[in-house]
Amino acid sequence: MSDKPEYVAPFISRVRVRDFRSIAECDVILGPLTVIVGPNAAGKSNFLDAIRFVVDSLAESPSQAISRRGGLPALLRRTPRADGDAVGTSFMVELTLAVSAKGSRSQPSAATYLLEIDARPGRNGDIVVGREELLLKVGKRSRSR
């Protein structure tokens, strides 16, 4: 038997999205069972794709995740104006995950991952990760990476 605690799968407890496709801004707290409902074109699929985007970015790279979705212009929020659409310059997705050890009676630890993609191309035309943060909270302490 190992002294290391066994952890249950992390649970996404909160999702924040800004300027991703049709979503101007949202902050959604998720429970063990969350049902997403709304009329057509309300942003339900875009909300789920924002979560998938983070997963794909971590599994591959942000550039590949963006390319798979039709390029950066397809992901940036467009704001209708009288003289034509204004296109955003960045988007952000933040996921908060609750993590707990099996059989633990203590409060779960949390991890918050934030990824912001900037529309300005970097050197060699690469996509710019404008901001990437990981905040780990273990017990009452927090650590940022």
N, CA, C and O atoms as a GROMACS GRO file, in nm:
protein
  580
    1MET      N    1   0.084  -0.118   0.000
    1MET     CA    2   0.000   0.000   0.000
    1MET      C    3   0.088   0.125   0.000
    1MET      O    4   0.186   0.131   0.074
    2SER      N    5   0.055   0.220  -0.080
    2SER     CA    6   0.134   0.341  -0.095
    2SER      C    7   0.090   0.449   0.003
    2SER      O    8  -0.027   0.455   0.042
    3ASP      N    9   0.186   0.534   0.043
    3ASP     CA   10   0.154   0.646   0.130
    3ASP      C   11   0.093   0.762   0.053
    3ASP      O   12   0.035   0.853   0.113
    4LYS      N   13   0.106   0.760  -0.079
    4LYS     CA   14   0.052   0.868  -0.161
    4LYS      C   15  -0.100   0.855  -0.170
    4LYS      O   16  -0.152   0.745  -0.190
    5PRO      N   17  -0.172   0.967  -0.157
    5PRO     CA   18  -0.318   0.959  -0.169
    5PRO      C   19  -0.358   0.936  -0.314
    5PRO      O   20  -0.292   0.984  -0.406
    6GLU      N   21  -0.466   0.863  -0.332
    6GLU     CA   22  -0.522   0.846  -0.466
    6GLU      C   23  -0.620   0.959  -0.489
    6GLU      O   24  -0.703   0.990  -0.403
    7TYR      N   25  -0.611   1.022  -0.606
    7TYR     CA   26  -0.697   1.134  -0.637
    7TYR      C   27  -0.809   1.092  -0.731
    7TYR      O   28  -0.789   1.012  -0.822
    8VAL      N   29  -0.926   1.148  -0.708
    8VAL     CA   30  -1.036   1.126  -0.800
    8VAL      C   31  -1.017   1.220  -0.918
    8VAL      O   32  -0.941   1.317  -0.908
    9ALA      N   33  -1.083   1.192  -1.027
    9ALA     CA   34  -1.068   1.277  -1.147
    9ALA      C   35  -1.106   1.421  -1.114
    9ALA      O   36  -1.204   1.444  -1.043
   10PRO      N   37  -1.030   1.517  -1.163
   10PRO     CA   38  -1.065   1.658  -1.139
   10PRO      C   39  -1.203   1.689  -1.195
   10PRO      O   40  -1.247   1.632  -1.295
   11PHE      N   41  -1.270   1.780  -1.130
   11PHE     CA   42  -1.405   1.819  -1.167
   11PHE      C   43  -1.402   1.967  -1.205
   11PHE      O   44  -1.360   2.050  -1.125
   12ILE      N   45  -1.446   2.002  -1.326
   12ILE     CA   46  -1.451   2.142  -1.367
   12ILE      C   47  -1.566   2.208  -1.292
   12ILE      O   48  -1.682   2.176  -1.313
   13SER      N   49  -1.531   2.301  -1.205
   13SER     CA   50  -1.632   2.364  -1.120
   13SER      C   51  -1.671   2.504  -1.166
   13SER      O   52  -1.774   2.557  -1.125
   14ARG      N   53  -1.589   2.564  -1.251
   14ARG     CA   54  -1.619   2.700  -1.298
   14ARG      C   55  -1.553   2.722  -1.434
   14ARG      O   56  -1.441   2.676  -1.458
   15VAL      N   57  -1.624   2.791  -1.522
   15VAL     CA   58  -1.571   2.825  -1.655
   15VAL      C   59  -1.598   2.973  -1.679
   15VAL      O   60  -1.710   3.021  -1.669
   16ARG      N   61  -1.491   3.044  -1.712
   16ARG     CA   62  -1.502   3.185  -1.751
   16ARG      C   63  -1.454   3.197  -1.895
   16ARG      O   64  -1.349   3.142  -1.930
   17VAL      N   65  -1.530   3.269  -1.978
   17VAL     CA   66  -1.495   3.286  -2.118
   17VAL      C   67  -1.515   3.433  -2.154
   17VAL      O   68  -1.612   3.496  -2.112
   18ARG      N   69  -1.421   3.487  -2.233
   18ARG     CA   70  -1.434   3.625  -2.280
   18ARG      C   71  -1.395   3.633  -2.427
   18ARG      O   72  -1.287   3.587  -2.466
   19ASP      N   73  -1.483   3.690  -2.509
   19ASP     CA   74  -1.459   3.720  -2.651
   19ASP      C   75  -1.424   3.598  -2.735
   19ASP      O   76  -1.343   3.607  -2.827
   20PHE      N   77  -1.484   3.484  -2.704
   20PHE     CA   78  -1.463   3.360  -2.781
   20PHE      C   79  -1.586   3.337  -2.869
   20PHE      O   80  -1.697   3.318  -2.818
   21ARG      N   81  -1.567   3.339  -2.999
   21ARG     CA   82  -1.676   3.323  -3.097
   21ARG      C   83  -1.791   3.420  -3.066
   21ARG      O   84  -1.772   3.541  -3.075
   22SER      N   85  -1.908   3.370  -3.030
   22SER     CA   86  -2.023   3.458  -3.005
   22SER      C   87  -2.035   3.501  -2.860
   22SER      O   88  -2.127   3.576  -2.826
   23ILE      N   89  -1.945   3.457  -2.775
   23ILE     CA   90  -1.956   3.484  -2.631
   23ILE      C   91  -1.878   3.610  -2.596
   23ILE      O   92  -1.755   3.613  -2.605
   24ALA      N   93  -1.950   3.714  -2.555
   24ALA     CA   94  -1.883   3.836  -2.510
   24ALA      C   95  -1.816   3.809  -2.376
   24ALA      O   96  -1.696   3.835  -2.359
   25GLU      N   97  -1.892   3.756  -2.282
   25GLU     CA   98  -1.837   3.723  -2.150
   25GLU      C   99  -1.935   3.632  -2.077
   25GLU      O  100  -2.056   3.655  -2.081
   26CYS      N  101  -1.883   3.530  -2.013
   26CYS     CA  102  -1.968   3.447  -1.928
   26CYS      C  103  -1.884   3.391  -1.814
   26CYS      O  104  -1.762   3.375  -1.826
   27ASP      N  105  -1.950   3.363  -1.706
   27ASP     CA  106  -1.888   3.306  -1.586
   27ASP      C  107  -1.989   3.206  -1.532
   27ASP      O  108  -2.091   3.244  -1.475
   28VAL      N  109  -1.961   3.077  -1.550
   28VAL     CA  110  -2.056   2.972  -1.519
   28VAL      C  111  -2.000   2.880  -1.410
   28VAL      O  112  -1.890   2.826  -1.424
   29ILE      N  113  -2.076   2.864  -1.303
   29ILE     CA  114  -2.042   2.770  -1.197
   29ILE      C  115  -2.109   2.638  -1.232
   29ILE      O  116  -2.229   2.633  -1.257
   30LEU      N  117  -2.031   2.531  -1.234
   30LEU     CA  118  -2.083   2.400  -1.272
   30LEU      C  119  -2.100   2.312  -1.149
   30LEU      O  120  -2.019   2.318  -1.056
   31GLY      N  121  -2.204   2.231  -1.149
   31GLY     CA  122  -2.227   2.134  -1.044
   31GLY      C  123  -2.204   1.994  -1.097
   31GLY      O  124  -2.164   1.978  -1.213
   32PRO      N  125  -2.227   1.892  -1.015
   32PRO     CA  126  -2.207   1.755  -1.061
   32PRO      C  127  -2.292   1.721  -1.184
   32PRO      O  128  -2.252   1.640  -1.268
   33LEU      N  129  -2.408   1.785  -1.196
   33LEU     CA  130  -2.491   1.770  -1.314
   33LEU      C  131  -2.535   1.910  -1.355
   33LEU      O  132  -2.612   1.975  -1.284
   34THR      N  133  -2.486   1.956  -1.468
   34THR     CA  134  -2.522   2.087  -1.520
   34THR      C  135  -2.586   2.068  -1.657
   34THR      O  136  -2.530   2.002  -1.744
   35VAL      N  137  -2.702   2.126  -1.675
   35VAL     CA  138  -2.773   2.119  -1.802
   35VAL      C  139  -2.766   2.256  -1.866
   35VAL      O  140  -2.800   2.357  -1.804
   36ILE      N  141  -2.720   2.260  -1.989
   36ILE     CA  142  -2.709   2.386  -2.062
   36ILE      C  143  -2.823   2.392  -2.163
   36ILE      O  144  -2.832   2.310  -2.254
   37VAL      N  145  -2.910   2.490  -2.145
   37VAL     CA  146  -3.024   2.505  -2.234
   37VAL      C  147  -3.030   2.649  -2.283
   37VAL      O  148  -2.977   2.740  -2.219
   38GLY      N  149  -3.094   2.669  -2.395
   38GLY     CA  150  -3.112   2.802  -2.450
   38GLY      C  151  -3.157   2.792  -2.594
   38GLY      O  152  -3.153   2.685  -2.654
   39PRO      N  153  -3.199   2.904  -2.650
   39PRO     CA  154  -3.245   2.904  -2.789
   39PRO      C  155  -3.129   2.879  -2.885
   39PRO      O  156  -3.012   2.886  -2.847
   40ASN      N  157  -3.163   2.850  -3.009
   40ASN     CA  158  -3.061   2.834  -3.113
   40ASN      C  159  -2.976   2.960  -3.120
   40ASN      O  160  -3.027   3.071  -3.101
   41ALA      N  161  -2.848   2.943  -3.146
   41ALA     CA  162  -2.751   3.053  -3.162
   41ALA      C  163  -2.731   3.134  -3.034
   41ALA      O  164  -2.693   3.251  -3.040
   42ALA      N  165  -2.756   3.072  -2.918
   42ALA     CA  166  -2.735   3.142  -2.790
   42ALA      C  167  -2.591   3.128  -2.740
   42ALA      O  168  -2.550   3.203  -2.651
   43GLY      N  169  -2.513   3.034  -2.797
   43GLY     CA  170  -2.374   3.017  -2.757
   43GLY      C  171  -2.345   2.889  -2.681
   43GLY      O  172  -2.235   2.874  -2.627
   44LYS      N  173  -2.440   2.796  -2.674
   44LYS     CA  174  -2.420   2.672  -2.600
   44LYS      C  175  -2.302   2.591  -2.656
   44LYS      O  176  -2.214   2.548  -2.582
   45SER      N  177  -2.301   2.573  -2.787
   45SER     CA  178  -2.192   2.496  -2.851
   45SER      C  179  -2.059   2.570  -2.839
   45SER      O  180  -1.955   2.507  -2.820
   46ASN      N  181  -2.061   2.702  -2.850
   46ASN     CA  182  -1.938   2.779  -2.835
   46ASN      C  183  -1.883   2.770  -2.693
   46ASN      O  184  -1.762   2.765  -2.674
   47PHE      N  185  -1.971   2.767  -2.594
   47PHE     CA  186  -1.929   2.749  -2.455
   47PHE      C  187  -1.856   2.616  -2.438
   47PHE      O  188  -1.748   2.610  -2.380
   48LEU      N  189  -1.916   2.509  -2.490
   48LEU     CA  190  -1.852   2.377  -2.481
   48LEU      C  191  -1.723   2.372  -2.561
   48LEU      O  192  -1.626   2.308  -2.518
   49ASP      N  193  -1.720   2.439  -2.677
   49ASP     CA  194  -1.598   2.440  -2.758
   49ASP      C  195  -1.486   2.517  -2.689
   49ASP      O  196  -1.368   2.485  -2.708
   50ALA      N  197  -1.520   2.617  -2.609
   50ALA     CA  198  -1.417   2.690  -2.534
   50ALA      C  199  -1.345   2.595  -2.438
   50ALA      O  200  -1.223   2.603  -2.422
   51ILE      N  201  -1.419   2.506  -2.375
   51ILE     CA  202  -1.358   2.406  -2.286
   51ILE      C  203  -1.272   2.310  -2.368
   51ILE      O  204  -1.159   2.280  -2.331
   52ARG      N  205  -1.328   2.263  -2.480
   52ARG     CA  206  -1.251   2.173  -2.568
   52ARG      C  207  -1.126   2.240  -2.622
   52ARG      O  208  -1.023   2.175  -2.639
   53PHE      N  209  -1.134   2.370  -2.647
   53PHE     CA  210  -1.017   2.444  -2.697
   53PHE      C  211  -0.902   2.436  -2.598
   53PHE      O  212  -0.788   2.412  -2.637
   54VAL      N  213  -0.930   2.455  -2.470
   54VAL     CA  214  -0.824   2.446  -2.368
   54VAL      C  215  -0.766   2.305  -2.365
   54VAL      O  216  -0.644   2.289  -2.360
   55VAL      N  217  -0.850   2.206  -2.368
   55VAL     CA  218  -0.803   2.066  -2.367
   55VAL      C  219  -0.714   2.040  -2.488
   55VAL      O  220  -0.606   1.983  -2.474
   56ASP      N  221  -0.759   2.081  -2.606
   56ASP     CA  222  -0.680   2.061  -2.729
   56ASP      C  223  -0.549   2.139  -2.725
   56ASP      O  224  -0.446   2.090  -2.771
   57SER      N  225  -0.552   2.260  -2.670
   57SER     CA  226  -0.430   2.342  -2.660
   57SER      C  227  -0.326   2.276  -2.570
   57SER      O  228  -0.207   2.282  -2.598
   58LEU      N  229  -0.372   2.214  -2.463
   58LEU     CA  230  -0.279   2.147  -2.371
   58LEU      C  231  -0.231   2.014  -2.427
   58LEU      O  232  -0.117   1.975  -2.404
   59ALA      N  233  -0.318   1.944  -2.498
   59ALA     CA  234  -0.281   1.814  -2.554
   59ALA      C  235  -0.189   1.828  -2.675
   59ALA      O  236  -0.100   1.746  -2.695
   60GLU      N  237  -0.210   1.932  -2.755
   60GLU     CA  238  -0.129   1.954  -2.875
   60GLU      C  239  -0.054   2.086  -2.860
   60GLU      O  240   0.054   2.092  -2.802
   61SER      N  241  -0.114   2.192  -2.913
   61SER     CA  242  -0.061   2.327  -2.898
   61SER      C  243  -0.174   2.424  -2.930
   61SER      O  244  -0.269   2.388  -2.999
   62PRO      N  245  -0.164   2.548  -2.880
   62PRO     CA  246  -0.267   2.646  -2.915
   62PRO      C  247  -0.279   2.666  -3.066
   62PRO      O  248  -0.390   2.680  -3.118
   63SER      N  249  -0.167   2.668  -3.138
   63SER     CA  250  -0.171   2.687  -3.283
   63SER      C  251  -0.249   2.577  -3.352
   63SER      O  252  -0.329   2.604  -3.442
   64GLN      N  253  -0.229   2.453  -3.311
   64GLN     CA  254  -0.302   2.342  -3.372
   64GLN      C  255  -0.450   2.347  -3.337
   64GLN      O  256  -0.535   2.320  -3.422
   65ALA      N  257  -0.482   2.382  -3.212
   65ALA     CA  258  -0.622   2.393  -3.170
   65ALA      C  259  -0.693   2.502  -3.248
   65ALA      O  260  -0.810   2.487  -3.285
   66ILE      N  261  -0.624   2.613  -3.273
   66ILE     CA  262  -0.681   2.724  -3.351
   66ILE      C  263  -0.699   2.682  -3.496
   66ILE      O  264  -0.804   2.708  -3.555
   67SER      N  265  -0.599   2.619  -3.553
   67SER     CA  266  -0.604   2.575  -3.692
   67SER      C  267  -0.720   2.477  -3.714
   67SER      O  268  -0.790   2.485  -3.815
   68ARG      N  269  -0.740   2.386  -3.621
   68ARG     CA  270  -0.847   2.286  -3.630
   68ARG      C  271  -0.985   2.352  -3.633
   68ARG      O  272  -1.081   2.294  -3.685
   69ARG      N  273  -0.996   2.473  -3.578
   69ARG     CA  274  -1.124   2.545  -3.571
   69ARG      C  275  -1.138   2.650  -3.682
   69ARG      O  276  -1.228   2.734  -3.675
   70GLY      N  277  -1.053   2.645  -3.783
   70GLY     CA  278  -1.069   2.735  -3.896
   70GLY      C  279  -0.986   2.862  -3.889
   70GLY      O  280  -1.010   2.955  -3.966
   71GLY      N  281  -0.890   2.867  -3.798
   71GLY     CA  282  -0.804   2.984  -3.786
   71GLY      C  283  -0.854   3.083  -3.684
   71GLY      O  284  -0.969   3.077  -3.639
   72LEU      N  285  -0.766   3.174  -3.647
   72LEU     CA  286  -0.795   3.270  -3.542
   72LEU      C  287  -0.916   3.359  -3.572
   72LEU      O  288  -0.995   3.384  -3.480
   73PRO      N  289  -0.935   3.408  -3.696
   73PRO     CA  290  -1.052   3.492  -3.722
   73PRO      C  291  -1.185   3.422  -3.688
   73PRO      O  292  -1.282   3.489  -3.652
   74ALA      N  293  -1.190   3.289  -3.700
   74ALA     CA  294  -1.312   3.215  -3.669
   74ALA      C  295  -1.340   3.211  -3.519
   74ALA      O  296  -1.453   3.184  -3.478
   75LEU      N  297  -1.238   3.236  -3.437
   75LEU     CA  298  -1.256   3.227  -3.292
   75LEU      C  299  -1.275   3.362  -3.224
   75LEU      O  300  -1.328   3.369  -3.113
   76LEU      N  301  -1.232   3.469  -3.290
   76LEU     CA  302  -1.244   3.602  -3.230
   76LEU      C  303  -1.387   3.653  -3.240
   76LEU      O  304  -1.452   3.640  -3.344
   77ARG      N  305  -1.435   3.711  -3.134
   77ARG     CA  306  -1.572   3.764  -3.129
   77ARG      C  307  -1.587   3.883  -3.223
   77ARG      O  308  -1.502   3.972  -3.229
   78ARG      N  309  -1.696   3.882  -3.295
   78ARG     CA  310  -1.729   3.993  -3.385
   78ARG      C  311  -1.842   4.073  -3.322
   78ARG      O  312  -1.940   4.017  -3.273
   79THR      N  313  -1.827   4.204  -3.323
   79THR     CA  314  -1.929   4.293  -3.271
   79THR      C  315  -1.992   4.368  -3.387
   79THR      O  316  -1.923   4.444  -3.456
   80PRO      N  317  -2.122   4.349  -3.410
   80PRO     CA  318  -2.186   4.420  -3.522
   80PRO      C  319  -2.185   4.572  -3.500
   80PRO      O  320  -2.215   4.621  -3.392
   81ARG      N  321  -2.149   4.644  -3.606
   81ARG     CA  322  -2.152   4.790  -3.604
   81ARG      C  323  -2.217   4.837  -3.733
   81ARG      O  324  -2.228   4.760  -3.829
   82ALA      N  325  -2.259   4.962  -3.737
   82ALA     CA  326  -2.323   5.018  -3.856
   82ALA      C  327  -2.230   5.016  -3.977
   82ALA      O  328  -2.276   4.998  -4.090
   83ASP      N  329  -2.099   5.035  -3.954
   83ASP     CA  330  -2.003   5.040  -4.065
   83ASP      C  331  -1.933   4.906  -4.089
   83ASP      O  332  -1.832   4.901  -4.158
   84GLY      N  333  -1.986   4.800  -4.034
   84GLY     CA  334  -1.926   4.668  -4.051
   84GLY      C  335  -1.887   4.609  -3.917
   84GLY      O  336  -1.881   4.680  -3.817
   85ASP      N  337  -1.860   4.480  -3.916
   85ASP     CA  338  -1.825   4.413  -3.791
   85ASP      C  339  -1.689   4.457  -3.739
   85ASP      O  340  -1.595   4.474  -3.816
   86ALA      N  341  -1.680   4.474  -3.609
   86ALA     CA  342  -1.551   4.496  -3.543
   86ALA      C  343  -1.506   4.360  -3.490
   86ALA      O  344  -1.585   4.288  -3.429
   87VAL      N  345  -1.382   4.325  -3.513
   87VAL     CA  346  -1.329   4.195  -3.471
   87VAL      C  347  -1.241   4.217  -3.349
   87VAL      O  348  -1.159   4.308  -3.345
   88GLY      N  349  -1.259   4.131  -3.249
   88GLY     CA  350  -1.178   4.139  -3.128
   88GLY      C  351  -1.032   4.111  -3.155
   88GLY      O  352  -0.996   4.064  -3.263
   89THR      N  353  -0.949   4.139  -3.058
   89THR     CA  354  -0.805   4.116  -3.073
   89THR      C  355  -0.753   4.003  -2.986
   89THR      O  356  -0.637   3.964  -3.000
   90SER      N  357  -0.836   3.951  -2.897
   90SER     CA  358  -0.793   3.839  -2.812
   90SER      C  359  -0.916   3.769  -2.756
   90SER      O  360  -1.027   3.823  -2.759
   91PHE      N  361  -0.894   3.648  -2.704
   91PHE     CA  362  -0.999   3.579  -2.630
   91PHE      C  363  -0.934   3.507  -2.512
   91PHE      O  364  -0.814   3.481  -2.512
   92MET      N  365  -1.017   3.475  -2.412
   92MET     CA  366  -0.968   3.414  -2.290
   92MET      C  367  -1.064   3.304  -2.244
   92MET      O  368  -1.186   3.318  -2.253
   93VAL      N  369  -1.005   3.195  -2.196
   93VAL     CA  370  -1.082   3.087  -2.134
   93VAL      C  371  -1.011   3.052  -2.004
   93VAL      O  372  -0.890   3.034  -2.000
   94GLU      N  373  -1.090   3.043  -1.896
   94GLU     CA  374  -1.034   3.007  -1.766
   94GLU      C  375  -1.117   2.893  -1.709
   94GLU      O  376  -1.240   2.901  -1.703
   95LEU      N  377  -1.049   2.787  -1.666
   95LEU     CA  378  -1.115   2.671  -1.606
   95LEU      C  379  -1.068   2.656  -1.462
   95LEU      O  380  -0.948   2.662  -1.434
   96THR      N  381  -1.162   2.635  -1.371
   96THR     CA  382  -1.128   2.604  -1.233
   96THR      C  383  -1.168   2.459  -1.209
   96THR      O  384  -1.281   2.418  -1.238
   97LEU      N  385  -1.074   2.382  -1.156
   97LEU     CA  386  -1.098   2.241  -1.131
   97LEU      C  387  -1.086   2.212  -0.982
   97LEU      O  388  -0.995   2.262  -0.916
   98ALA      N  389  -1.178   2.133  -0.930
   98ALA     CA  390  -1.171   2.087  -0.792
   98ALA      C  391  -1.104   1.950  -0.794
   98ALA      O  392  -1.140   1.864  -0.874
   99VAL      N  393  -1.007   1.931  -0.708
   99VAL     CA  394  -0.934   1.805  -0.700
   99VAL      C  395  -0.935   1.759  -0.555
   99VAL      O  396  -0.904   1.837  -0.465
  100SER      N  397  -0.969   1.634  -0.532
  100SER     CA  398  -0.968   1.584  -0.395
  100SER      C  399  -0.915   1.441  -0.391
  100SER      O  400  -0.922   1.368  -0.490
  101ALA      N  401  -0.863   1.403  -0.276
  101ALA     CA  402  -0.810   1.268  -0.258
  101ALA      C  403  -0.925   1.175  -0.221
  101ALA      O  404  -1.020   1.216  -0.155
  102LYS      N  405  -0.916   1.049  -0.265
  102LYS     CA  406  -1.018   0.950  -0.231
  102LYS      C  407  -1.022   0.932  -0.080
  102LYS      O  408  -0.919   0.918  -0.014
  103GLY      N  409  -1.142   0.934  -0.026
  103GLY     CA  410  -1.159   0.911   0.116
  103GLY      C  411  -1.122   1.030   0.203
  103GLY      O  412  -1.131   1.022   0.325
  104SER      N  413  -1.081   1.138   0.142
  104SER     CA  414  -1.041   1.257   0.218
  104SER      C  415  -1.165   1.333   0.264
  104SER      O  416  -1.260   1.350   0.188
  105ARG      N  417  -1.164   1.376   0.389
  105ARG     CA  418  -1.275   1.455   0.442
  105ARG      C  419  -1.243   1.604   0.438
  105ARG      O  420  -1.328   1.686   0.471
  106SER      N  421  -1.123   1.638   0.398
  106SER     CA  422  -1.084   1.778   0.391
  106SER      C  423  -1.143   1.843   0.266
  106SER      O  424  -1.191   1.774   0.177
  107GLN      N  425  -1.140   1.975   0.262
  107GLN     CA  426  -1.187   2.048   0.146
  107GLN      C  427  -1.101   2.011   0.026
  107GLN      O  428  -0.980   1.990   0.039
  108PRO      N  429  -1.162   2.002  -0.092
  108PRO     CA  430  -1.081   1.972  -0.210
  108PRO      C  431  -0.986   2.087  -0.242
  108PRO      O  432  -1.014   2.203  -0.212
  109SER      N  433  -0.877   2.052  -0.303
  109SER     CA  434  -0.784   2.152  -0.354
  109SER      C  435  -0.840   2.201  -0.487
  109SER      O  436  -0.928   2.138  -0.545
  110ALA      N  437  -0.788   2.313  -0.534
  110ALA     CA  438  -0.837   2.368  -0.660
  110ALA      C  439  -0.720   2.407  -0.749
  110ALA      O  440  -0.612   2.441  -0.701
  111ALA      N  441  -0.744   2.401  -0.877
  111ALA     CA  442  -0.648   2.448  -0.976
  111ALA      C  443  -0.725   2.535  -1.074
  111ALA      O  444  -0.831   2.496  -1.123
  112THR      N  445  -0.671   2.653  -1.104
  112THR     CA  446  -0.732   2.742  -1.202
  112THR      C  447  -0.632   2.764  -1.314
  112THR      O  448  -0.520   2.808  -1.291
  113TYR      N  449  -0.675   2.733  -1.436
  113TYR     CA  450  -0.590   2.750  -1.553
  113TYR      C  451  -0.654   2.855  -1.643
  113TYR      O  452  -0.771   2.844  -1.679
  114LEU      N  453  -0.576   2.955  -1.680
  114LEU     CA  454  -0.622   3.063  -1.766
  114LEU      C  455  -0.536   3.065  -1.892
  114LEU      O  456  -0.414   3.058  -1.884
  115LEU      N  457  -0.601   3.076  -2.007
  115LEU     CA  458  -0.532   3.084  -2.136
  115LEU      C  459  -0.591   3.198  -2.215
  115LEU      O  460  -0.711   3.200  -2.243
  116GLU      N  461  -0.508   3.294  -2.251
  116GLU     CA  462  -0.551   3.407  -2.335
  116GLU      C  463  -0.470   3.405  -2.463
  116GLU      O  464  -0.347   3.400  -2.460
  117ILE      N  465  -0.541   3.410  -2.575
  117ILE     CA  466  -0.478   3.409  -2.706
  117ILE      C  467  -0.491   3.548  -2.766
  117ILE      O  468  -0.599   3.607  -2.766
  118ASP      N  469  -0.380   3.601  -2.815
  118ASP     CA  470  -0.375   3.735  -2.872
  118ASP      C  471  -0.375   3.723  -3.024
  118ASP      O  472  -0.312   3.634  -3.080
  119ALA      N  473  -0.446   3.813  -3.091
  119ALA     CA  474  -0.458   3.808  -3.236
  119ALA      C  475  -0.336   3.860  -3.309
  119ALA      O  476  -0.319   3.831  -3.427
  120ARG      N  477  -0.250   3.934  -3.242
  120ARG     CA  478  -0.132   3.986  -3.311
  120ARG      C  479  -0.034   3.870  -3.332
  120ARG      O  480   0.004   3.803  -3.237
  121PRO      N  481   0.006   3.847  -3.456
  121PRO     CA  482   0.098   3.736  -3.480
  121PRO      C  483   0.235   3.764  -3.419
  121PRO      O  484   0.284   3.877  -3.421
  122GLY      N  485   0.295   3.660  -3.368
  122GLY     CA  486   0.429   3.670  -3.311
  122GLY      C  487   0.533   3.652  -3.418
  122GLY      O  488   0.504   3.659  -3.537
  123ARG      N  489   0.655   3.627  -3.375
  123ARG     CA  490   0.762   3.601  -3.471
  123ARG      C  491   0.728   3.478  -3.554
  123ARG      O  492   0.669   3.383  -3.502
  124ASN      N  493   0.763   3.480  -3.680
  124ASN     CA  494   0.738   3.369  -3.773
  124ASN      C  495   0.589   3.343  -3.794
  124ASN      O  496   0.552   3.235  -3.840
  125GLY      N  497   0.504   3.439  -3.762
  125GLY     CA  498   0.361   3.422  -3.783
  125GLY      C  499   0.293   3.331  -3.683
  125GLY      O  500   0.177   3.293  -3.704
  126ASP      N  501   0.361   3.295  -3.574
  126ASP     CA  502   0.301   3.208  -3.473
  126ASP      C  503   0.192   3.281  -3.397
  126ASP      O  504   0.192   3.404  -3.388
  127ILE      N  505   0.099   3.205  -3.343
  127ILE     CA  506  -0.005   3.260  -3.256
  127ILE      C  507   0.060   3.300  -3.125
  127ILE      O  508   0.146   3.229  -3.074
  128VAL      N  509   0.017   3.413  -3.070
  128VAL     CA  510   0.074   3.462  -2.945
  128VAL      C  511  -0.014   3.418  -2.828
  128VAL      O  512  -0.134   3.444  -2.827
  129VAL      N  513   0.046   3.351  -2.733
  129VAL     CA  514  -0.022   3.325  -2.607
  129VAL      C  515  -0.002   3.451  -2.524
  129VAL      O  516   0.106   3.474  -2.469
  130GLY      N  517  -0.107   3.532  -2.516
  130GLY     CA  518  -0.097   3.660  -2.446
  130GLY      C  519  -0.077   3.642  -2.297
  130GLY      O  520  -0.004   3.719  -2.233
  131ARG      N  521  -0.141   3.541  -2.243
  131ARG     CA  522  -0.130   3.516  -2.099
  131ARG      C  523  -0.164   3.370  -2.073
  131ARG      O  524  -0.258   3.315  -2.131
  132GLU      N  525  -0.087   3.309  -1.987
  132GLU     CA  526  -0.114   3.173  -1.944
  132GLU      C  527  -0.079   3.166  -1.796
  132GLU      O  528   0.033   3.198  -1.756
  133GLU      N  529  -0.176   3.124  -1.716
  133GLU     CA  530  -0.154   3.117  -1.572
  133GLU      C  531  -0.210   2.988  -1.517
  133GLU      O  532  -0.312   2.938  -1.563
  134LEU      N  533  -0.140   2.936  -1.417
  134LEU     CA  534  -0.189   2.821  -1.343
  134LEU      C  535  -0.180   2.856  -1.196
  134LEU      O  536  -0.071   2.885  -1.145
  135LEU      N  537  -0.292   2.855  -1.128
  135LEU     CA  538  -0.296   2.884  -0.985
  135LEU      C  539  -0.338   2.756  -0.914
  135LEU      O  540  -0.447   2.704  -0.938
  136LEU      N  541  -0.252   2.707  -0.826
  136LEU     CA  542  -0.282   2.587  -0.749
  136LEU      C  543  -0.314   2.626  -0.606
  136LEU      O  544  -0.239   2.701  -0.543
  137LYS      N  545  -0.423   2.576  -0.555
  137LYS     CA  546  -0.460   2.602  -0.417
  137LYS      C  547  -0.464   2.469  -0.344
  137LYS      O  548  -0.547   2.382  -0.375
  138VAL      N  549  -0.376   2.452  -0.248
  138VAL     CA  550  -0.368   2.331  -0.170
  138VAL      C  551  -0.399   2.369  -0.025
  138VAL      O  552  -0.322   2.442   0.038
  139GLY      N  553  -0.509   2.320   0.026
  139GLY     CA  554  -0.551   2.362   0.159
  139GLY      C  555  -0.585   2.509   0.158
  139GLY      O  556  -0.670   2.553   0.081
  140LYS      N  557  -0.519   2.586   0.243
  140LYS     CA  558  -0.546   2.729   0.251
  140LYS      C  559  -0.442   2.811   0.178
  140LYS      O  560  -0.452   2.934   0.176
  141ARG      N  561  -0.343   2.747   0.117
  141ARG     CA  562  -0.236   2.819   0.047
  141ARG      C  563  -0.257   2.814  -0.103
  141ARG      O  564  -0.315   2.719  -0.156
  142SER      N  565  -0.209   2.918  -0.171
  142SER     CA  566  -0.214   2.926  -0.317
  142SER      C  567  -0.074   2.941  -0.372
  142SER      O  568   0.011   3.006  -0.311
  143ARG      N  569  -0.051   2.881  -0.488
  143ARG     CA  570   0.076   2.899  -0.559
  143ARG      C  571   0.046   2.925  -0.704
  143ARG      O  572  -0.037   2.858  -0.765
  144SER      N  573   0.115   3.022  -0.759
  144SER     CA  574   0.097   3.057  -0.899
  144SER      C  575   0.217   3.010  -0.978
  144SER      O  576   0.330   3.014  -0.929
  145ARG      N  577   0.193   2.964  -1.101
  145ARG     CA  578   0.302   2.920  -1.188
  145ARG      C  579   0.289   2.986  -1.321
  145ARG      O  580   0.371   2.963  -1.410
   0.00000   0.00000   0.00000
